[in-house]
Amino acid sequence: MERTVEVSGTEFIFQQKSEIEVRKLIYDYKKCVGCGICVYACPVNAIELQPVHDIALGLDMPPVMIDHTKCVFCGICFAFCPVNAFRFIIDDFEVKKDMTPAYLKGSVKKLENCVNCAVCYKICPTNAIERKIKLRREDIPIKNEGIKGSIRIDDEKCKLCGICVEFCSTFKAVESDGLKPYEKILIDEDLCDYCKLCEEICPNEAIKVEGKRIVEDKLPEIAEVVIDEDKCIFCARCVKACPYEGVEVKKPIEGKIVLYERLLDSKCDLTGCKACIFICPTKAWSVEDGKLIIDEEICIFCGACKNACHQNLIVVKKSKINVKTNEIPWTEGWLKAVDRILNEKVSEGAIVEEIKTEEIAETFKEYIPKAPEIDKKLLKKLEEIEKKLRTPKFRRTIEFLP
């Protein structure tokens, strides 16, 4: 058995090579926020948390360190990472989380109310949402020439969704860093030919144009919002930001944040620190009126902020971890990782247990006929099964079967 580690850019590539297969665990330390979930999930104590506070404030080092000599390359850290900092590859096959025995399960669904606007993809922290543009004003060659007109936006009706901005260069956006990507939408009337198409694409009827429509037919779909669930961390920023209630998210981890508010004034340095704000993968922390505020609606309860607070003023209470399982014999060992994560306890040992022929026979004894000669034949078959179960490649075929 040969184990190696390489560094490529922001990725640590851990490899285990045997005569049977090659496994790779790829860890992108720039995606990692130091939540510590993998530390508790690891069945062999191969992962250690590093100084998250210093890392949040700019120290360029991995939030966790992995001892590849201890690692058994089981993929549990990959399956339970809430921010997708790990990738898992077996013989050049990229394993997906839903192929593992048990994995952290969230869900995101685009609803009928979605108007394919520009809000969600602009504020998604992991670029899991893409807005595919199918038609822009510049794609239509017909233009009005020499006509006088006017154009205005009704601010009371406008929901700042950005559809007009991405359709036509006449509209200019004043961008924001918050949950609303745009603070205001302006009009450059020098670029407008008063074609009236923007009236049609606005879902709020907030745009009024005096001019001449250049085409009679209704416009086709001008854009489509597509969500990549493999990139999503299920923070629900899109849910809170969407002005049309067009998306639904179920978080994989449920819980609450407790702040020691009595000690905040004396111990929390919002001027020189802000480690919790910087480390948060969903931007759930902010400062309002000089006070530290947490928005639990967009919090994923990962625990990175707790680890980043060097004054121990933050407690992250995980009440439930939503896990999806596959019908695989060794799933129980993976589910033990869930208990360790909830209780914040490291493993006492490895999850791998040797399967013995007698145990297999005991498991299947109700199916074995009573005739002695048939018993022997079946036991021989069971011995063959045992040999196959001992083969990693055979187990992997079952484990990661789509």
C-alpha positions in Angstrom: 0.0 0.0 0.0 1.5 3.3 -1.1 0.2 6.7 0.2 1.4 10.0 -1.1 0.4 13.7 -1.0 0.8 16.4 -3.6 -0.1 20.1 -3.6 -1.5 21.7 -6.7 -2.6 25.4 -6.3 -5.1 25.4 -3.5 -5.6 21.7 -3.5 -4.0 18.9 -1.5 -4.1 15.6 -3.4 -3.9 12.6 -1.1 -3.5 9.3 -2.9 -3.7 5.7 -1.8 -2.4 3.2 -4.4 -2.6 -0.6 -4.1 -2.4 -3.5 -6.5 -6.2 -3.4 -6.9 -7.1 0.3 -7.1 -6.1 4.0 -6.7 -8.1 6.3 -4.4 -7.7 10.0 -4.3 -9.0 12.4 -1.7 -8.7 16.0 -3.0 -9.0 18.8 -0.4 -9.3 22.4 -1.5 -8.3 24.4 1.5 -9.6 27.7 0.1 -13.2 26.3 0.1 -12.8 25.0 3.6 -14.0 27.3 6.4 -12.7 25.3 9.4 -16.1 24.1 10.6 -14.6 21.0 12.1 -17.3 18.6 10.9 -14.8 16.4 9.1 -12.7 16.3 12.3 -15.6 14.6 14.1 -16.7 12.6 11.1 -13.3 11.0 10.5 -13.4 7.4 11.8 -9.6 7.2 12.3 -8.8 10.6 13.8 -6.8 11.6 10.7 -8.0 15.2 10.6 -7.0 18.0 12.9 -8.4 21.6 13.2 -5.9 24.4 12.8 -6.1 28.0 14.1 -9.3 29.1 12.5 -9.3 32.5 14.1 -5.9 33.4 12.6 -7.0 31.9 9.2 -10.2 34.0 9.2 -8.0 37.1 9.7 -5.8 36.4 6.8 -3.3 33.6 7.7 -2.9 31.6 4.5 -2.9 28.0 5.7 -5.4 25.1 5.5 -8.1 25.2 8.2 -7.7 21.5 8.7 -4.6 19.2 8.4 -5.0 15.6 7.2 -2.6 12.9 8.2 -2.5 10.8 5.0 -0.7 8.0 6.8 -3.7 7.5 9.1 -6.4 8.1 6.4 -8.2 5.0 5.2 -9.6 6.9 2.2 -13.2 5.9 3.1 -14.7 9.2 1.8 -16.7 10.1 5.0 -15.1 13.6 5.1 -16.2 14.1 1.5 -19.7 12.9 2.1 -20.3 15.1 5.2 -18.5 18.3 4.2 -21.2 21.1 4.2 -19.1 23.4 1.9 -17.9 20.8 -0.6 -14.2 21.3 0.1 -13.4 17.6 -0.7 -13.5 15.5 -3.9 -13.3 11.7 -3.9 -11.9 9.8 -6.9 -11.5 6.0 -7.3 -9.7 4.7 -10.4 -10.3 8.1 -12.2 -14.0 7.8 -11.4 -15.4 11.0 -9.7 -17.6 9.8 -6.9 -20.8 11.8 -6.2 -22.1 12.2 -2.6 -25.3 10.4 -3.4 -23.3 7.3 -4.3 -21.9 6.9 -0.8 -23.4 4.8 2.0 -24.6 8.0 3.8 -24.2 11.7 3.1 -25.2 15.1 4.2 -28.5 15.8 2.4 -30.0 19.1 1.6 -32.3 20.0 -1.3 -32.9 23.0 -3.5 -35.8 23.3 -5.9 -36.8 25.9 -8.5 -40.5 26.7 -8.2 -43.2 27.7 -10.7 -43.0 31.3 -9.4 -39.5 31.7 -10.7 -39.3 34.3 -13.5 -35.6 33.5 -14.3 -34.4 36.9 -13.0 -30.9 37.8 -12.0 -31.2 37.9 -8.2 -30.3 34.4 -7.0 -27.3 33.8 -9.2 -25.8 37.1 -8.2 -26.0 36.4 -4.5 -25.1 32.7 -4.5 -21.9 32.3 -2.4 -20.8 29.2 -4.3 -21.8 30.0 -7.9 -24.2 27.1 -7.8 -26.8 29.1 -9.8 -26.3 30.0 -13.4 -28.5 32.3 -15.5 -28.3 31.1 -19.1 -29.1 34.0 -21.4 -31.0 33.0 -24.5 -31.8 36.4 -26.0 -30.6 40.0 -25.6 -31.8 43.2 -27.2 -28.6 43.3 -29.3 -29.5 39.9 -30.8 -32.4 41.6 -32.6 -31.0 43.6 -35.5 -34.2 45.7 -36.1 -34.0 49.2 -34.6 -36.2 52.2 -34.5 -34.6 55.1 -36.4 -35.3 58.8 -35.8 -38.3 58.5 -33.5 -39.0 60.5 -30.3 -40.1 58.7 -27.2 -39.7 58.3 -23.5 -38.9 55.6 -21.0 -39.3 55.4 -17.2 -39.3 52.9 -14.3 -42.0 52.9 -11.7 -39.9 52.5 -8.5 -43.0 51.3 -6.5 -43.5 48.4 -8.8 -39.9 47.6 -9.6 -38.5 44.7 -7.5 -34.9 45.2 -8.7 -34.7 41.8 -10.2 -32.3 42.8 -12.9 -34.0 41.2 -15.9 -34.0 44.5 -17.8 -30.3 45.1 -16.9 -29.2 41.8 -18.4 -31.5 42.2 -21.5 -30.6 45.7 -22.7 -27.6 48.1 -22.2 -30.1 51.0 -21.8 -30.5 49.9 -18.2 -27.6 50.4 -15.7 -27.5 48.8 -12.2 -26.2 50.3 -9.1 -24.9 47.1 -7.4 -25.0 46.2 -3.8 -23.1 43.6 -1.6 -26.2 42.5 0.3 -29.0 40.1 -0.3 -30.3 42.5 -2.9 -27.7 42.6 -5.7 -29.0 45.9 -7.0 -29.7 49.1 -5.0 -31.2 51.0 -8.0 -31.7 50.7 -11.7 -30.9 53.7 -13.9 -31.7 54.4 -17.5 -29.2 55.7 -20.2 -31.8 57.1 -22.6 -29.1 57.9 -25.2 -28.9 54.1 -25.8 -32.6 53.6 -26.1 -34.5 53.3 -29.4 -37.9 53.0 -27.6 -38.5 49.5 -29.0 -40.9 48.7 -26.1 -39.5 45.1 -25.6 -38.4 45.9 -22.1 -42.1 46.4 -21.2 -42.8 42.8 -22.1 -39.9 41.2 -20.3 -40.5 43.1 -17.0 -42.6 40.7 -14.8 -43.8 43.6 -12.6 -45.0 46.0 -15.4 -42.7 48.6 -13.9 -41.3 49.9 -17.2 -43.3 52.3 -19.4 -42.1 53.2 -22.9 -43.6 55.6 -25.4 -42.3 54.4 -28.7 -42.8 51.8 -31.4 -42.6 48.1 -30.9 -40.1 46.6 -33.4 -41.6 43.1 -33.6 -45.2 42.0 -33.4 -44.7 38.5 -32.1 -44.2 37.7 -28.4 -40.6 37.2 -27.4 -39.4 33.7 -26.7 -37.9 32.8 -23.3 -34.9 35.2 -22.8 -33.1 33.4 -20.0 -33.2 30.3 -17.8 -32.0 29.9 -14.2 -30.3 26.6 -13.6 -29.2 25.3 -10.2 -26.3 22.9 -9.8 -27.0 21.0 -6.6 -23.5 19.5 -6.4 -22.2 23.1 -5.8 -25.0 24.2 -3.5 -24.4 24.4 0.2 -28.1 24.9 0.9 -27.7 28.2 2.8 -31.1 29.6 1.5 -29.7 33.0 0.6 -31.6 32.6 -2.7 -34.8 31.9 -0.8 -34.5 35.0 1.3 -33.4 37.2 -1.6 -35.9 36.0 -4.2 -38.6 38.7 -4.7 -40.9 36.1 -6.3 -40.8 33.2 -3.9 -39.4 31.2 -6.8 -37.0 28.8 -4.9 -37.2 26.3 -2.1 -34.3 25.0 0.1 -34.1 22.3 2.7 -31.0 22.7 4.9 -28.9 19.6 5.7 -28.2 20.8 9.3 -30.7 22.3 11.6 -29.9 24.2 14.8 -29.5 27.6 16.4 -26.8 30.1 17.3 -26.3 31.2 20.9 -24.4 34.4 21.6 -23.0 35.3 25.0 -24.4 38.8 24.7 -23.5 39.9 28.2 -19.8 39.5 27.3 -20.0 41.0 23.8 -19.4 44.6 24.9 -16.3 43.8 26.9 -14.7 41.0 24.9 -15.9 41.3 21.3 -13.7 43.6 19.2 -15.7 44.4 16.1 -13.1 46.9 15.0 -10.0 44.7 15.0 -11.5 41.2 14.7 -14.7 40.3 12.8 -13.3 36.7 12.4 -16.8 35.3 12.5 -17.9 37.6 9.7 -14.9 36.8 7.5 -15.1 33.0 7.9 -18.8 32.6 7.4 -19.5 30.8 4.1 -23.0 32.3 3.7 -22.4 35.9 5.0 -24.9 35.3 7.8 -22.9 37.5 10.2 -23.0 41.3 10.1 -22.7 44.4 12.2 -25.8 46.6 12.7 -25.7 49.7 14.9 -22.5 48.5 16.4 -23.8 45.1 17.4 -23.0 41.7 16.1 -26.0 40.1 14.3 -26.6 36.6 13.0 -29.2 35.9 10.3 -30.2 32.3 11.1 -32.3 32.1 7.9 -29.2 31.9 5.8 -27.0 30.1 8.4 -26.0 26.5 7.7 -24.9 25.9 11.3 -21.6 24.5 10.3 -19.7 25.9 13.3 -17.0 27.8 11.5 -17.9 31.0 13.4 -17.6 29.2 16.7 -14.1 28.0 15.9 -13.1 31.4 14.7 -14.1 33.2 17.8 -11.1 33.3 20.1 -13.2 34.7 23.0 -15.6 31.7 22.9 -18.6 33.9 22.6 -20.4 31.9 20.0 -22.2 28.5 20.5 -23.5 26.6 17.5 -26.2 24.1 18.6 -26.9 21.4 16.0 -30.2 19.9 16.7 -30.6 17.6 13.6 -28.5 16.4 10.7 -30.4 15.3 7.7 -28.7 12.4 6.1 -29.6 10.3 3.1 -28.6 6.6 3.2 -28.1 3.9 0.6 -28.9 0.2 1.2 -25.3 -0.8 1.8 -24.2 -3.3 4.5 -21.6 -1.0 6.0 -23.8 2.1 6.3 -24.0 1.8 10.1 -20.4 2.9 10.5 -21.1 6.0 8.5 -24.1 6.9 10.6 -21.9 6.8 13.7 -20.2 9.8 12.2 -23.5 11.7 12.4 -23.6 11.1 16.2 -20.1 12.3 16.6 -20.8 15.5 14.6 -23.9 16.2 16.8 -22.0 15.6 20.0 -18.7 17.1 18.8 -16.7 14.0 19.7 -13.8 12.5 17.8 -13.8 8.8 16.9 -12.4 6.2 19.2 -11.3 3.9 16.4 -11.8 2.8 12.9 -15.2 1.8 11.5 -13.9 -1.1 9.4 -14.7 -4.5 10.9 -13.6 -7.9 9.5 -16.4 -10.0 8.1 -16.1 -13.6 9.0 -17.6 -16.6 7.2 -19.5 -17.7 10.3 -21.2 -14.3 10.7 -22.3 -14.3 7.0 -23.7 -17.8 7.5 -25.5 -16.6 10.6 -27.0 -13.7 8.7 -28.4 -16.0 6.0 -29.2 -19.1 8.1 -33.0 -18.6 7.6 -32.5 -19.1 3.9 -30.4 -22.2 4.2 -32.3 -25.5 3.7 -31.9 -28.1 6.4 -30.4 -30.8 4.2 -26.7 -31.2 5.2 -25.5 -31.6 1.6 -27.2 -28.4 0.6 -25.8 -26.6 3.7 -22.3 -27.4 2.5 -22.9 -26.1 -1.0 -24.3 -22.9 0.3 -21.5 -22.4 2.9 -19.1 -22.8 0.0 -20.9 -20.1 -1.9 -20.8 -18.0 1.2 -17.1 -18.4 1.4 -16.8 -17.2 -2.1 -19.0 -14.2 -1.2 -16.7 -13.5 1.7 -13.7 -13.4 -0.5 -15.4 -10.9 -2.8 -16.5 -8.7 0.1 -12.9 -8.6 1.2 -11.9 -7.2 -2.2 -12.1 -3.3 -2.2 -12.9 -3.1 -5.9 -15.9 -5.4 -5.5 -17.2 -3.5 -2.5 -16.7 -0.2 -4.3 -18.7 -1.6 -7.3 -21.6 -2.1 -4.9 -21.0 1.0 -2.8 -20.9 3.5 -5.6 -23.3 2.0 -8.0 -25.5 4.8 -9.4 
